[in-house]
Structures are given as structure tokens and as C-alpha cells.
């Protein structure tokens, strides 16, 4: 896939040859400028990066790390690495990491099991 879509590789191009990556959705997410007044009346402005829009399937900040983690596991699985025959992901109840991994891996890693 196009390494230019990965922000890490745009800033550190030498890593594109060393780190696995695949796109899981939107490569660029919007940044919104927000403003409000504190209870004491002081105006405050801040930015919000919309990582919830990082993927049309399941967004959130977990998608950015999964782009690298799943690319490594998928390439080993496709190469027949026996350590990747059964993949398990574990987390506490309601874990976004477990859900994001299961959702994004289901097509390329059919033997992934999620545990809560």
C-alpha cells in the first residue's frame, strides 16, 4: 500500500522500508478548533483531532497502532508462520483495543479469538 498515506513514513521515510503497515481506513482525520468560556469567564480555545473518523469500520486512536501491528501479523500468517495459526487478543470488559483488533482483523486473520 502507499506508504505516503502513513504520517509516520511521511516524516521519517527511512522507516517505510523497515516497518510493516497497511491502511485501515481514512489516513487523514480532521482537526477542529473549539472555543469556550471557563466558569470564571476566561475564554479558552483548543483543538480536537477526530480519530473517531480514522476508519469507516471502527475508528478511534487504536487504529493508528493496529495499522502496524496487524500488518506484521498478517504478513506472517500469509507466509504460513505456524505461530500465527491462532491469534488471541485479550482485554478487560469493554476494551476498545479488543474490539478494534477483532473488527479490523476479521477479514485477513480468520482464526483470531477475542477474550474479555
C-alpha positions as CSV (number, residue, x, y, z in Angstrom):
1,X,0.0,0.0,0.0
2,X,1.0,3.6,-0.4
3,X,3.4,4.5,2.4
4,X,2.8,8.2,1.8
5,X,-0.6,7.6,3.4
6,X,1.2,6.9,6.7
7,X,2.1,10.1,8.7
8,X,5.0,8.3,10.3
9,X,6.5,7.5,7.0
10,X,5.9,11.0,5.6
11,X,8.0,12.4,8.5
12,X,10.6,9.5,8.7
13,X,10.7,8.0,5.2
14,X,13.6,5.6,6.0
15,X,11.2,3.7,8.3
16,X,8.9,2.8,5.3
17,X,11.3,0.0,4.3
18,X,11.6,-1.3,7.9
19,X,8.2,-1.3,9.5
20,X,5.1,-3.1,8.2
21,X,2.0,-1.0,7.6
22,X,-1.4,-1.2,5.9
23,X,-4.2,1.2,5.7
24,X,-7.3,0.6,7.8
25,X,-9.4,3.5,6.6
26,X,-9.1,7.2,6.5
27,X,-5.4,8.2,6.5
28,X,-6.1,11.8,7.5
29,X,-8.6,12.9,10.1
30,X,-9.9,16.4,10.6
31,X,-8.8,18.7,13.3
32,X,-11.5,21.1,14.8
33,X,-10.7,24.3,16.6
34,X,-13.0,24.7,19.6
35,X,-13.6,27.6,22.0
36,X,-15.5,28.1,25.2
37,X,-15.5,30.2,28.3
38,X,-14.5,28.8,31.7
39,X,-16.9,29.2,34.6
40,X,-14.9,32.3,35.6
41,X,-15.4,33.8,32.1
42,X,-11.9,33.3,30.7
43,X,-12.0,32.3,27.0
44,X,-10.2,29.0,26.2
45,X,-9.5,27.6,22.8
46,X,-8.2,24.1,21.9
47,X,-8.0,21.6,19.1
48,X,-9.8,18.3,18.8
49,X,-8.4,15.6,16.4
50,X,-11.2,13.4,15.1
51,X,-9.7,10.0,15.4
52,X,-13.2,8.6,15.7
53,X,-13.2,9.1,11.9
54,X,-10.0,7.2,11.3
55,X,-11.9,4.2,9.8
56,X,-15.4,3.8,8.4
57,X,-15.5,0.3,10.0
58,X,-14.3,1.2,13.6
59,X,-12.5,4.4,14.4
60,X,-10.5,5.7,17.3
61,X,-6.9,6.1,18.2
62,X,-6.3,2.3,18.4
63,X,-6.5,2.2,14.6
64,X,-3.1,4.0,14.2
65,X,-1.2,1.3,16.1
66,X,-3.2,-1.5,14.6
67,X,-2.1,-0.4,11.1
68,X,1.4,-1.6,12.0
69,X,0.6,-4.5,14.4
70,X,-1.9,-6.2,12.1
71,X,0.4,-5.7,9.1
72,X,3.1,-7.7,10.8
73,X,0.8,-10.5,11.9
74,X,-1.0,-10.7,8.6
75,X,2.3,-10.9,6.6
76,X,3.5,-13.8,8.9
77,X,0.1,-15.5,8.6
78,X,0.1,-15.3,4.8
79,X,3.7,-16.7,4.8
80,X,2.5,-19.7,6.8
81,X,4.2,-18.9,10.1
82,X,2.8,-21.6,12.5
83,X,2.9,-19.1,15.4
84,X,0.1,-17.2,13.6
85,X,-2.2,-20.2,13.2
86,X,-4.4,-19.0,16.1
87,X,-4.3,-15.4,17.2
88,X,-5.7,-14.3,20.6
89,X,-6.4,-10.8,21.8
90,X,-7.3,-10.1,25.4
91,X,-8.6,-7.2,27.4
92,X,-11.0,-6.2,30.1
93,X,-14.7,-5.9,29.6
94,X,-15.5,-3.1,27.1
95,X,-11.9,-2.9,25.8
96,X,-11.7,-0.7,22.7
97,X,-8.4,-2.4,21.8
98,X,-10.0,-5.8,21.7
99,X,-13.0,-4.6,19.7
100,X,-10.8,-2.7,17.2
101,X,-8.5,-5.6,16.7
102,X,-11.3,-8.1,16.2
103,X,-13.1,-5.8,13.8
104,X,-10.1,-4.9,11.7
105,X,-8.5,-8.3,11.6
106,X,-11.6,-10.4,10.8
107,X,-11.1,-10.5,7.1
108,X,-7.4,-11.3,6.9
109,X,-7.0,-13.2,10.2
110,X,-9.9,-15.7,10.3
111,X,-8.6,-17.5,13.4
112,X,-8.5,-14.5,15.7
113,X,-10.3,-15.0,19.0
114,X,-11.2,-12.2,21.3
115,X,-11.3,-12.7,25.1
116,X,-12.8,-10.4,27.7
